[in-house]
Amino acid sequence: MAKAKKSWEKRLAGEPDELTVDFVESLSYDTRLYKYDIVGSIAHAQMLAEQKLITKSEFKAIKDGLIEIGEEIVEGRFKFDKKYEDIHMAIEAALIARIGQPGGKLHTGRSRNDQVSTDVRLWMRDEIEILQGKITLLQKAFVKLASKHGENIMPGYTHLQRAQPIVIASYLLSFVEQFERDFIRLKNCRDLVNISPLGSGAVAGSTLPIDRKSTARQLGFADISYNSIDAVSDRDFCAEFIFDCAMIATHLSRLAEDWIIYSSAEFAFVRIADSFCTSSSMMPQKRNPDVLELVRAKTGSVYGSLMAMLTMLKSQPSGYNRDLQEDKIHIFAASDIVEASLDMARAVVSHTKFNTKTISAGLEEGFLDATALVEYLVGKGVAFRKAHGVVGSLVAYCEQQTKKLAELNLDEFEKYSSAIEKDVYESLGAANVVKKYITEGAAGPEQAKRQIAYWNKQLEQR
């Protein structure tokens, strides 16, 4: 059989320089698009047959040949040659070599410009579902851990300073909320992705009677793009996808930061399983939360992909430009990092224990009940700002006397406010405070119980 050549080579004199071959190829990283390229090509060929641009027998030869090539790739028998630059040309060249002239008709009414955009959208549609599945598994791990700590109390922090008492379950469920926003963002991104550019050609469409809605239906797209110039150059969805990955990485990094701190001897709030820690080459006593540190660090790489994608897009003139070939490097890198980080986070969460005795032993430090005392005074008719000042003075007094608020006697309280009565002690101490939380979504045991039930139902329905 004749050796397949790139059709555009006839326009240029001589052979491309080896430097050029190496510089322009994307086959080294876009091979993962092979099955999407094959599926898209079969849909395109079927449409060409429907429009009588190729015969039914030519369509069958194309379809059978593409399926065989796909099987060879899966089995590792396909030989990739970088001279074909990308997965699209590599598959087409192999098809022509395999079935001859019908293979040369596959590209009718199609450009690599609309072809690659279609392939990337098909890949991203699947990748979004994979990431959503991993997010759901992580959320389930958090809810399961939260269900063990619906009554246990820990300090809540602002500015890394002790603020108010919270139940551990509410703390854990705060991450479920964060990742739920990530899940929704990915869902919204999928809507933007699920548009078919196939048939837009190089930039202006085609003079041939291409049925774009036929290929869109076959490939499960919700609709087609309606401007060929924009369709071939649109990579907004890539930036959107990487941003979504960056936000997932942000939330994973915040979790990692918390638990790195909480697993230190100074806090000792959590103990991460040994299988997710490392030791030191010099200090034999060390238990380092290295996997969480790497989750935190890898976030920077995802941010880098986002910045690279945005920088690429901001300098694009209208229409397709070869710069866009680099989009795949960044969407693949971002998704790979986030996939691995979600898996690691789920494993860590599933094998981490809260040291409730250690937490309880130091729970009354830091005046966690001060805000509750302010609200107690408000309930007695004292204006909030005045109550705030009263409690601030009481805290300063307690620090001088090395006492906690609950250790003051009624006479001491009354020196600062006559509104304070003997029932004040019902509002002091972390255990009393969390029981008094009544607002929806508050960090108390009753609210946590309702939230756990809600999330169990929501996540099971997925």
Helices and strands as residue ranges (DSSP letters): G 7-11, H 18-24, H 27-30, G 31-33, H 34-50, H 56-75, G 82-84, H 87-99, H 101-104, H 112-146, E 153-158, E 161-167, H 168-193, E 195-196, H 212-218, E 223-224, H 228-233, H 236-262, E 270-272, G 274-276, H 290-314, G 322-326, H 327-350, E 352-354, H 356-361, H 370-379, H 384-401, G 405-407, H 410-416, G 422-427, H 430-436, H 445-461
